Amino acid sequence: MSVYDEKREELERHEFMMGVPRGRLAVTLDAITDAMALVGQHGVYCQSQRQLGMPAMDIQVVMKSLKDAKELIQGVMEELKANA
């Protein structure tokens, strides 16, 4: 099933409120935020052996990548808003 089918209602709602590009980016941000929450929960159970109290290194790398992707998308949304 396509993501467009899976998230049809959410896409329609955000696209109506913000326009198609920004609406799709908003849904993408929601998906990344959900992924970050899941990875964060996993990090509680997979602790680093070298850094006590920190998630395992692979989880730290995934979280950084998700945070970076989220920041880039937010930048695009701000640019679209400024040019609207």
Rosetta blueprint (number, residue, H / E / L):
1 M L
2 S L
3 V H
4 Y H
5 D H
6 E H
7 K L
8 R H
9 E H
10 E H
11 L H
12 E H
13 R H
14 H H
15 E H
16 F H
17 M H
18 M H
19 G L
20 V H
21 P H
22 R H
23 G H
24 R H
25 L H
26 A H
27 V H
28 T H
29 L H
30 D H
31 A H
32 I H
33 T H
34 D H
35 A H
36 M H
37 A H
38 L H
39 V H
40 G H
41 Q H
42 H H
43 G H
44 V H
45 Y H
46 C L
47 Q E
48 S L
49 Q L
50 R L
51 Q L
52 L L
53 G L
54 M L
55 P E
56 A L
57 M H
58 D H
59 I H
60 Q H
61 V H
62 V H
63 M H
64 K H
65 S H
66 L H
67 K H
68 D H
69 A H
70 K H
71 E H
72 L H
73 I H
74 Q H
75 G H
76 V H
77 M H
78 E H
79 E H
80 L H
81 K H
82 A H
83 N L
84 A L
